[in-house]
Structure formats: structure tokens, C-alpha cells
Amino acid sequence: MKNLSHSEWRLSVMALAALIGAFVAIFVVLGELNSTFVIWCLAVFALVVAGNAIYVFNKRKKHETESRNHDHG
């Protein structure tokens, strides 16, 4: 868990924790989940994960390109 909290994916992990926490809290308090709320939460979670994935892959690509430039230069 310590490695994951310092990982590039920590935003997605935090979003997943918030999603599960919200679902559990609403289920405990209200006893049921509104399907529209669930769909919107899952859509927002998917956007956060997609944005984080784009960030991570672009960062790795940039780092890979910089390391190649340093090796050749």
C-alpha cells in the first residue's frame, strides 16, 4: 500500500476509494443506491482513470524520449 500511495496511479486509487466510500456510506444511511447516481459516479470515475492513464503514458513516453536523447547526445 505504501508503494501505491507514491505511485503515478495514486489519483485513480484515491478516486476508487472515494467511489467505494460514497457507495457504502449512502447504502448505510439510505439503505439503497439510486441507479442514476451510481451511473454518474462510475462515469466520473472512468473519466478520472482515463485522464490519469493519459498523464502516466505521456509522462513515461516523455521520460523515455529524454533518456534516448541523453544516450545519443
C-alpha angles and dihedrals in degrees: 000000000000091000092048093053089059095041128109087247095061092110090058091046091051091048091051091049091050091048094051091043092051093048093049093045094049092045091051094046101039101022093227140054123232108234092218090055091049092051092049092047092050090048092052090046090051090051092050092049092046091049091048091049091052090049094049095047093046091048092050092046091050091048091048091050092048092050091051091050091051092049093052097038 
